[in-house]
Amino acid sequence: MSDTIAASTAASSGYNTSSAGDQPTLIRSASDITRLVNQGATKLSDARIVVAIALGGVFLDAYDLGGLAFGMKDITRQFGLTPSGAGLVASAITLGAIVGALFGGYLTDKIGRYRVFMADMFFFVIAALACAFAPNEWVLGGSRFVMGVGVGIDLPVAMAFLAEFSKLSGRGNKASRVAMWCPTWYAAISISYLLVLLLYAVLPAEDTGLLWRLILGFGAVPAILIIAIRHRYMNESPVWTANQGDLKGAAAILRRSYNINVEVAADADQQAQPAVRKAAWSNYGQLWKGVYFKRTLLVSVMSVASPFAYNAVAFGLPVILSTFLKQSVISTILFSLGLNLCFAFVGGLLAVRFVSKIGAWNMTVVGYAFQLIAMIGLALVGRPADSAEAAISISMLALFLFGQGIGPGSHSMTYASLSYPTSLRGTGVGLSQVVSRVSSTASLFLFPVLTAALGTKVFWAIGLAPLVGVLILLAIRWEPSGYDVDAEDFEKKV
């Protein structure tokens, strides 16, 4: 395998090492590679481009969720769906993501980040086009399932790239880079809303039933662009490559992506280094042993609480605004867009900016607290009787989304990605995504059913999720930001 990695890396010629000086930096072990990455890249490196490309799958995942949220009423009407049928169509993507995350996490650690990354975008292209031309609910649900497989595969490898192409501290550190997935998500949601608004304005009234098909089909366009860009700029993770025993391949990647002059020392003795854990299905069990037990428990509970509450509110936002608050279609779109941009997106940017100073634990506790207050407020107001109560309800929705952005929305991935070293990172994120997608599936399926049965009392049920999130964080005070978790691969016991 190491020869293959080195060959594929060496194929990208034209390394510029002059900026690093005439004398190369010598590396003798995988830990040396990790140290160089933790120190950061030069200004002329491709590492930032790699990080930006890694967020592509996150963008597409969020775009699809936001687009379908506005189309569910038309889909339900066109295909004559029951509330349960609508829930199945809505949750098909998360069902696929469960399968994708399980295999994607393992494959990310087994065959490498690059190979998995280059393959999964094809799921988005094929599935997006199939959704656009779906003749019935079965084809639509099946296509969204396939898209979910791509999403599930993409997120473990995307988070691995974000963590392994970023330095440990300072601007552009690992915690802030991983947290960037959150504002990327909300940017995609907002773009889907803008596209809905544009199409709603230009489509004739008799053709508004085509809106959801155009929105979902458009998802193939950015996927194709991402495939093209990835082919030009992406490289295998140097940290993962070094862990496979291929120091020459890792050095070549550092020259390519970081623009620094590194060479493998002639006296490098890899046998003297602690054996790095190899990828295996049994590594899912390793996540529940030793120091990783409490971390995995915390990550798993957060992976249940955060998506359950967020998916209910985010996916149900158009329903909440149009039904509970009696807003028109245009008002619903504009309110949804404004709430996501002004509160969720801004909260995510603040999480990226301040995580290294405030800490992921503190920010997540505050975010959950905001969400709990918001759900209690929405439940107490119920169906607004006047404009004052409607304003309170909208303010509570804004508070919920801000709390999601600044807290669990950003840092659920911080915890999942930075609680495990390179050898377990894909598996750890994969497990968190399996748990998260199970929770999302339950949320997307149950929200239409619970809303029909409980009305505004559904907010009491949703409020249990942030409450559980706060309690688990108070029980397990683990802070991943600024901690060199990759060093655990080179320790004798963890």
N, C-alpha and C positions, 0 to 999 in steps of 0.2 A: 504493500500500500504506500509506503513512504516513497518508493521510486516513482509511483504514479503521481503523487502530490508534487514532488520536486519537478517532474517533467512538465506537468501542467502549469506550474508556477513559472518555471524558466522560460516557457513559451512566450510570456509577456516580456519582451526585451525592452532595452532602452532605459535601464535604471540610471537615475541621476544621483550619484553619491558625493558629488563635489561639495555640497553644502555641509556635509558632516566632517570635512577635513580630509587630509591625506591618510591619516592613520585610522584603520577600521577598528570598530569596537568588537572585541573578541567575545564569543559566547561559548560556554562549555556545558550548559545544561538547559533543560526546559524552564527552570526557575529564572535563568538569565533573560529568556524571552519575555516572561511575565513581568520581570522588573523593568525592562525597556518599554513595554507597552504601558505600564503603570506610570512611567515618567512622562509620557505624552509624546506626540508627534511634532515634526517640524511644521512650519507654516505652509510649506509647499506640498504637503502630503495629500494622499487621496482618502485618508481615514474619514474625514468629514463627509465625503461623497458616499462612502460605504455606509456610514450611519444613516444618511438621508435615504438611500435606496432601501435600507433595511426596514424603514418605516412604511414602505409601499404597501405591504400586505395589511398592515394595521389600517391604513387609509381605506383600502377596498372593503375591508370587513365593516368598518363604520359606515361607509357610503351606502352599502347595501342595506344595512339596518335602517338607516334614516330614510332612504328612498322607499322601502317597502312600507314603512309606518304610515305614509300618506296614501299608499295604494291599497291598503287592506279593505277599505270600504268598497272600492270598485271591484276588487277581486272577489270579495264575499258576494256581492250582488251579481257579477257576471257568471260565477260558477255555482251560485245558490248554496253557499256554505253555511252550515250550522256554526254556532260559537265554538264547538269542539273541532270542527273541520278547519275553521279559521285559525285556531290555535295550533293545529298540526302543521298547516302551511307555514305559519309564522315561525314555528320552532324547528322546522326541518333543517335549517342551516346550522343550528346549534347541535342537533343530533349528529350531523355529518362532522362537525368540528370535534366532537367527542372521539370519534374514530380517528380523525386526522391527528389530533393532539397525542393520542396514545402511541401511534406509530411514528409520528413526526418527532416526538421527544426522543424516542429510542434511536431513530435513524440519524438525528442530528448529532448524537454522541458517537454513533457507530461508523457512519460513512463520511461524516464531515458536514460543516455548515454550508459550504459552497454548493455541493452537489444537490442537496435538498432545496436550497434557495433557488437554484436555477430551474428546478422542475415544477415547483408548486404553482407558479403563475398561470400555467396552462389550464389548471382547474378553473381559475377565475374566468378566463376567456371563453372556454367551452360552455361553462355553466351560465354565464351572463347571457350569451346568445340564446341558449336553450330556454332560459326564463322568458326572454323577450317574445319568443314565438310559441310559448306553451299553449296547446289547444285545450287543456283541461287542468284541473287542480292536481292530478296525479303527476303529470309531466312537470308542472311548476314545483311541486313539493320535491320530486326526485332531483330536479336541477339544482334546487337550493341545497339539497343534501350534498350533492357533489361539490358545490361551491363551499359548503362548510368543511368538507374534507380538506380542501385547499387552505382554508383559513386555519384549521387546526394544525396542519403541517407547518404553515408559515410562521406562526407566532413563536414557537420554541426557538426556531433558528434565527428569527429576527431579533429576539431578545438576547440570544447568544452573541450575535454580531454587535449589538449596541454595547454590551458589557465588555466584549473582548477587543474592541477597537477604540476604547476610551481609557483615559488615564484615571488613576485612583482618586486624586484630589485636585482642587483648583477648578478653573473654568473648564467646562466640558468634561466634568468627571463622570464616572460610571453611573452614579445615582441619578444625576440630572439628565444624562443621555437616555437612560432607560425610562425615566419619567416623561421624556418627550413623546412617548407613545400616546399619552393622554391628550395634550393639545392637538396632536395629529388626528386623533380620533374625532375630536370636536370640530376641527377644521373640515374634516370629511363630512360629518353630519351637516354642517352649515352649508357646504357646497351642494349637497343633495337637496337641501331645502331651497337654495337659490335656483337650482335647476328645476325643481318642482314649480316654483313661483314663475319662472320664465315660461315653461311649457304651458302652465295653466293660463297664462296671459295670452299666448299666441294660438293655442289650439281652439278650434271652433267648439262650441258647447256640445255638439253631437259627438265629438271625438275625444272628450275628456276621459272616456274609458280606456284610451290608449296610453294614458299618462304613465301608469305603472310599468307598462311594457317598455316604453322609451327610457324611463329612469333606470330600470334594471339592465336593459341592453347596453346602455351607455357605459356601464361598469367594465365592459370589455376593452374600451379605448385606453384608459390609464393602465390596465393590466398589460396590454401589448407594449406600451411605452416603457413600462418598468422592465419587461423582458429584454428590450433592446438596450436599455441603459445598464442593466445588470451585467450583460455580456461584455460591455466595454470596461467597466470599472471594478467589478467585484473580484475579490481574492478570497482564498480560504483563510480562516482565522489562524494567525500565527501561533497563538497560544495552544489551540487544539492540535495544530500540526506538530508543534514541539512535543506535546504530550504523547503523540503517536511514535515518538522516537526519531522523527525526521527533522533534525536541527538544520540541515542544509536547506530544506524546503522552507522552514520557518524564517531563516535568514533572508532568503530570496523574497519572501512576502514583505518582510520589514523594509527591504530596499525598495520594493515596488510601491507599497502603500504608505510608508512612513518617510521615504526619501532620506534614509540614514544609512551610513556605510557600516555594515556588520559582516563579520566573517566567523565561521566556526573554527575555533582554536584547534590546532593540530593535536594537542594533548587532551582534547575533550574526552572524558571517560564517562559515557552515559551509563555504564553498568554500575558506577558508584552512586548514582542517584537513586532515591527511593522509587520503587516501582509505582507508576501512576495507574490508578484504577481504570480498567478497560470497560468499554461499553458492553452491557449485557442486560437482558430483561430483568435479571435479579436485582439490578440497581434500583428498581422501583421499591424493593424491600429495604435497600440500604438507606433510603430517605427516612425511614422510621427507626433508625438505630443511632446510638451514640448521641453526639451533640446535635445531629440533624433532627432528632425526634421532635423537640419543642419547636424548632423552626418550621418543620413540615406541618405540625399541628396548627400553628399560627397561620401559615400560608393557606392551608386547606379551609380553615374556618372563614378567613377573609375571602377566599375564593367562592364560598357559598353566599356570604352576606352581601358583598358588594354588587355582584351581577344580579342577584335576585331583586334588590331594591332598584338598582339603576335601570335594568331592562323594563321593569314594570312602569317606571316613570317615563323613561326616554321613549320607549316604544308606544306607551299609552298617552304621551303628551298631546298629540293631535286629538285623541279621543277625549282627554280631560278638558282641553280647551274648548272643543266644539260642543261637547255634550254637557259637562258639568258647568262650564262657564258660558255656554250658549254663544260662542263666537262664530262668525262666518268663516268660509273657507280661506279667504284672503287674510283675514285677521288671525286665523289659526296658524297659517304659514308664517306670517310676519312675527307673531308672538314666539313661535317655536324657534325661528331663526335668531331673534333678538336674545332670547333666554340663553341659547347655546353659546352665542358669540360673547355676550356681555358677562356671563357668569361661569358657565362650564369651561369655556376656552380660556378666559382670563384666570380662573382658578388653576387650571393646568399649567399656564405659563408661570404663575407665582410658585407653584410646586417645583417646577424645574429650576427657577431662579434661587429659591431659598432652602432647598432640601439639604445642601451641604452645610448650611449654617444652623438651621432649626432642627433638622433630623426628620427622617421618614416617620418615626414613631409618633413624635409630637404632632406632626401635620395630619397624620391619619386619624389620631384621636379627635382632633378638632373637627376634621371633616365629617366623621361619623356623628359627632355631637350636633353639628349643623343639620345633618339629615334627619336625625331623630326629632329635633325641634320642628323642622319643616313638616314632617309627617303628622305630628301631633296637631300642628296648626291647621293643616288641610282637613284632618278628621273632625276637628272641633267646628270649623266653619261649615263643612258639608257643602251642599249646593248653595252658592251665594244668592242671597235674596235681593241685594242691591249692589251698586257700583263699589261701595266701600268694602263690602265683603269680597267682591270679585278681586279688588286690588290686593287685599290681604292674601287671597289664595294664590294669585300670581306671584306675590312676593315670597310666599312659602316655596313655590316651585323654583324660583330663582335661588333661594337659599339652599335648597336641596342640590341643585346642579352646581352651585359654587362649592358646596361641601364635597361633592363627588370629585370635582376637578382638583381641588387643593389637597384632598386626602386620599381616600381609598381608590379613586379612579386612577390617580397617578402612581400611587405607591404599592398597590397590590402587585404590580409587575416589578417594582423595586425589590419587594420582599421575595417574590418568586425567582427572580433572576440572580440576586446578589446574596441569597442565603446558601448557595451551593457553589463549589469550585467548578472549574472547567469540565472535569470528568463527569460531573453530575448535573451540569446546568441544563442541558437539553431535556434530560429526564425529569428534573425538578420542575421546569416550566411546563413540560408536557403534562405532568400530574396535576399541577395547579390549573391548567387549562381544561383537563378532563373534568375536574371538580367544578370549575367555573361554568363550563358549558352545560353540565347537568343542571346546575342551579339556574342558568339562563333559560334552558329548555322548560324547566318547571315554571319559571316566571312568565315566559311568553305564552305558555299553554294555559296557565291558571288565570292570568290577568283578565282576559275577556270573560272567562267563566265566573270569576269572583266579582268582577265589576257588575255583571248582569245580576248576580245574586245579592250582593251587598251594597251596591251603589257607592256612595262616598265613604262608607265604613271600611272599604278595602284599604284605606290609608292606615288604619290601625294595624292590619296584618303586615303591610309593607314596613311599617315602623319597627317591627321586631328585628329586622335584618341589621340596621345600624346599631341597635341596642346590643345585639350579640357581638357585633364587631368591636364596640368599645370594651365590653367585658373581657374578650379574649386578649386584647392588647394590654389591659390592666393586669391580666394574669401572667402574660409572657412579654417582658420588656426587652425585646431583641431589636437592636438598631443595626441595620446592614450598611447604611451610608458611611463611607470612609473606611470600612473594614476590608482588609486584604483577604478575602475569602479564597482566592485562587492559591494562596500559599498553603492552604490545607491539603492540596494534592501532593505536596512534598514533605509533609509531616509523617512521621511513622504511625501515629495514632491520632484519630479525630473522633 
